[in-house]
Every structure is written in structure tokens, then in C-alpha cells.
Amino acid sequence: MYTHLYDTLFADSFFSPTRTVYVVSESQLKDLKLRQQHEELDNLEASRKRLEETYKSRIKIIDEREHELREELKGLAPAEKEAVKS
């Protein structure tokens, strides 16, 4: 009987798609899920901490710049009043 080369190629187990299947007990699955949830919670807490630290540092930079600008404006205000009087 004649077989097509295409059929022969994909009938070979080397080319056929295979999946690895792992069999675990319910307790192992529960432990795995619990561990994954703890890891996710740890990641969320670390992310929150980094975000809060970044927020605080940006607020500090903004406050410092605001203070600098207010001081510059105070220095310029008397000069403007003298120029108006002249």
C-alpha cells in the first residue's frame, strides 16, 4: 500500500505533539496553590512598599521645589514694588 510522505512524517512520534502530564495528590496541589498565593502576596507587599517609597520621594522633591520657588518669588516681590513706585 502506498503511504503519503506527509502522513509518514506526522505519524512519527518524534514530530507528533506531546504533552507532559504530572499527577499529584490533592494535598500536594493544595500545598502548591498555598505556596503560590504566599509568593503572590509577598510580591504585592513588596510592590506596595516600593510604590510608597517612590511616592514619598517624589512628594519630597516637589515640596523642595515648591519651597525654592516661593523663596524666589519673595525675593522678586520687593523689586517689583520698587520698580512700580519709580
MARMI-356119 format. One record per residue: residue in one letter; chain; x, y, z of N, C-alpha, C in turn. Coordinates in steps of 0.02 Angstrom, whole numbers, plus 50000, padded with zeros to 5 digits. Layout:
  resn  chain  n_east  n_north   n_up  ca_east  ca_north  ca_up  c_east  c_north   c_up
     a      A       X        Y      Z        X         Y      Z       X        Y      Z
...
***
This chain:
  resn  chain  n_east  n_north   n_up  ca_east  ca_north  ca_up  c_east  c_north   c_up
     m      A   50041    49941  50000    50000     50000  50000   50044    50062  50000
     y      A   50021    50112  49965    50057     50174  49958   50040    50221  50016
     t      A   50091    50248  50051    50079     50298  50103   50110    50363  50082
     h      A   50076    50414  50095    50099     50480  50077   50156    50500  50125
     l      A   50206    50534  50100    50262     50556  50141   50239    50601  50198
     y      A   50190    50643  50186    50162     50687  50238   50134    50646  50296
     d      A   50096    50593  50280    50067     50550  50332   50121    50515  50372
     t      A   50172    50493  50338    50227     50459  50371   50264    50506  50418
     l      A   50274    50566  50395    50311     50615  50435   50275    50631  50499
     f      A   50210    50643  50496    50173     50662  50556   50149    50602  50597
     a      A   50154    50543  50570    50138     50483  50608   50196    50465  50654
     d      A   50255    50489  50637    50314     50476  50678   50307    50510  50746
     s      A   50323    50475  50799    50314     50504  50866   50361    50563  50879
     f      A   50415    50567  50842    50461     50623  50851   50428    50690  50834
     f      A   50385    50689  50785    50353     50751  50762   50284    50762  50791
     s      A   50254    50712  50821    50186     50720  50847   50189    50761  50912
     p      A   50142    50804  50921    50143     50845  50982   50128    50803  51044
     t      A   50168    50812  51094    50157     50776  51157   50156    50826  51214
     r      A   50121    50807  51265    50117     50849  51325   50141    50809  51384
     t      A   50174    50843  51429    50195     50810  51490   50139    50818  51541
     v      A   50120    50764  51571    50067     50764  51620   50096    50745  51687
     y      A   50083    50785  51737    50105     50771  51805   50044    50752  51847
     v      A   50052    50699  51884    49998     50677  51928   50020    50691  51999
     v      A   49980    50731  52035    49996     50748  52104   49935    50735  52147
     s      A   49948    50726  52210    49893     50714  52256   49857    50780  52271
     e      A   49799    50775  52299    49761     50835  52318   49799    50877  52369
     s      A   49832    50844  52416    49869     50882  52467   49928    50918  52436
     q      A   49962    50886  52387    50017     50920  52353   49992    50979  52312
     l      A   49935    50971  52280    49906     51026  52241   49887    51083  52287
     k      A   49858    51067  52344    49839     51118  52392   49901    51155  52417
     d      A   49954    51118  52433    50016     51149  52456   50046    51195  52402
     l      A   50044    51171  52340    50070     51211  52285   50031    51276  52277
     k      A   49965    51272  52279    49923     51332  52273   49935    51379  52331
     l      A   49942    51351  52391    49955     51392  52450   50022    51428  52444
     r      A   50072    51393  52421    50139     51423  52412   50136    51478  52359
     q      A   50100    51466  52304    50094     51516  52251   50057    51579  52276
     q      A   50007    51569  52318    49970     51626  52345   50013    51666  52393
     h      A   50055    51632  52433    50100     51667  52478   50152    51707  52438
     e      A   50178    51677  52384    50226     51713  52342   50193    51775  52310
     e      A   50132    51767  52286    50097     51824  52257   50085    51878  52308
     l      A   50066    51859  52369    50054     51907  52422   50120    51943  52440
     d      A   50175    51906  52444    50239     51937  52458   50258    51987  52403
     n      A   50246    51968  52340    50260     52013  52284   50218    52076  52287
     l      A   50154    52068  52304    50111     52127  52310   50134    52173  52365
     e      A   50153    52145  52422    50176     52186  52477   50240    52223  52459
     a      A   50286    52188  52426    50349     52220  52405   50335    52275  52354
     s      A   50289    52262  52308    50271     52313  52258   50239    52374  52291
     r      A   50196    52362  52340    50164     52418  52376   50218    52459  52412
     k      A   50265    52426  52443    50318     52462  52480   50360    52504  52432
     r      A   50379    52475  52375    50418     52514  52325   50378    52573  52300
     l      A   50314    52563  52287    50272     52616  52262   50265    52672  52314
     e      A   50256    52654  52377    50250     52705  52429   50315    52743  52438
     e      A   50372    52709  52434    50437     52742  52440   50448    52790  52382
     t      A   50430    52769  52322    50437     52812  52264   50392    52873  52270
     y      A   50330    52862  52294    50283     52917  52303   50310    52967  52354
     k      A   50335    52943  52410    50362     52988  52461   50422    53027  52435
     s      A   50465    52995  52397    50523     53032  52371   50502    53085  52321
     r      A   50452    53070  52279    50428     53120  52231   50394    53178  52267
     i      A   50356    53164  52319    50324     53218  52358   50378    53262  52389
     k      A   50431    53231  52415    50485     53270  52445   50518    53316  52393
     i      A   50530    53290  52333    50560     53331  52280   50513    53388  52260
     i      A   50449    53375  52255    50400     53426  52237   50397    53479  52291
     d      A   50396    53458  52354    50394     53506  52410   50456    53551  52410
     e      A   50514    53521  52398    50576     53561  52397   50574    53612  52340
     r      A   50552    53590  52282    50549     53637  52225   50498    53692  52238
     e      A   50441    53675  52267    50391     53724  52284   50419    53776  52333
     h      A   50456    53752  52383    50487     53798  52432   50537    53844  52397
     e      A   50578    53816  52352    50626     53858  52315   50591    53912  52275
     l      A   50537    53894  52241    50501     53943  52200   50469    53997  52243
     r      A   50442    53978  52300    50412     54028  52344   50465    54077  52370
     e      A   50524    54051  52387    50578     54095  52409   50600    54142  52354
     e      A   50604    54117  52292    50622     54159  52236   50570    54213  52225
     l      A   50507    54195  52231    50453     54244  52223   50456    54298  52277
     k      A   50472    54277  52338    50479     54327  52392   50536    54375  52377
     g      A   50590    54350  52349    50646     54393  52331   50629    54440  52274
     l      A   50587    54419  52228    50569     54461  52171   50514    54511  52187
     a      A   50472    54497  52234    50415     54540  52250   50436    54610  52271
     p      A   50485    54621  52316    50505     54689  52334   50534    54727  52274
     a      A   50571    54694  52231    50600     54727  52173   50545    54751  52126
     e      A   50492    54714  52119    50436     54734  52076   50401    54794  52105
     k      A   50391    54797  52171    50358     54853  52202   50399    54916  52195
     e      A   50465    54913  52201    50509     54971  52193   50507    54996  52122
     a      A   50504    54952  52074    50502     54971  52004   50437    55006  51988
     v      A   50382    54987  52019    50317     55017  52008   50317    55088  52038
     k      A   50348    55098  52096    50350     55163  52129   50391    55213  52090
     s      A   50442    55192  52055    50486     55237  52020   50456    55268  51960
***
